[in-house]
Amino acid sequence: MQRAATGTGTSQRALTLAKIHCVCHAAACAVLTWLHNRERYTGHAWVVFCLQRLLQRLDAGQELSPVFLPEVTDRLESQLEENLLLSITPIALGN
């Protein structure tokens, strides 16, 4: 069994499996957040964009689809202009 260079005795395979597990957990959280709050969120661009970004963590060759990018960036820019927290649920920031 190949050991990681960390000196902790953790195998490289175990670290890779942990990374995959974390990405899958984050993807599940994104989908469940969207499913639970569908009536509050308009569209699904943010969840697709999030899942694409998570996929990039597992496969660096994956590219983001340009289809959803304008909607996501427009939303983030409008939140910034309105002094809101950059989030799927806008929260007002202090002055």
N, C-alpha and C positions, 0 to 999 in steps of 0.2 A: 504494500500500500504506500503510495507516494505521500509524503508529509509536506505540509505547507512550510514556507520559509519563516513563519512567525515564531517557530520554536516552541509552540504550545502543544504540539503533538496532534493538532487537528489536521485531518487529511484535506487535500485540495478538493476532493470529491465532496466531502461534507460541507465545505465552504460554498461550493457551487450549488449544492442542493439547498442550502440555507438561503442563498440569493434568489433562487427560483421560487422557493416558498414565500419569501417576502414580497416578490413581485406579484405572485398569484394572490396573496392576501390583499395587497393594495388594489389590484384589479377588482377583486370581489367587493371590497369596500366602496369603490367608485360606482360599480354597477348597482349595489344595494342602496347607496345614497340616492342615486338617480331614481331607482324604482320607488323608493319610499317617498320621494318629494316631487314626483312627476307633475303634479298639479301646480306646484310653485315655480318650476323652471320651464322656461320657454325653450323649446328645441332640445336637441340632444348632442349638439356639436361639442360641448365641453367634455362629455363622458367619452365620446369617440376619440377626441384629441388626447385625453388622459390615457386611455387604453393604448393608443398608438405610442405615446411616450414611454409607457411601461414596457411595451413590446421592444422598444429600442434598447432597454436595459438588458434584455436577453439576447438580442440580435442587433448589433450596432449597424448592420447594413440596412436595416429597415428605415425607410424615409417616411416623414409625416405627409399625410395626404393634404395637398393644398386646398382641397374642397372646404374644409372646416376652419382653416386658419383665419380667413377674414372675419368670420362671425366671432371667433374667440378673441382675436386681437381688438376688434371694435368694442366688444363688451369690456375687456380689461382697460382699454383706453378711456371709455366713458366712466368707469368706476374711478379711475385715477383723477379725471377732471372734476368729478363730483365729490372728491375727498372721501371715497369709500374704500374699505379694506378690499384688496384684490382677492376675491373669493367667489364661490358659486352662490353664496348668500351674502349680498352686500350689507356691510356693517359700517356705520358712520365712524370716522376717525375723529379724534379730538383736534381742535384747532391748533 
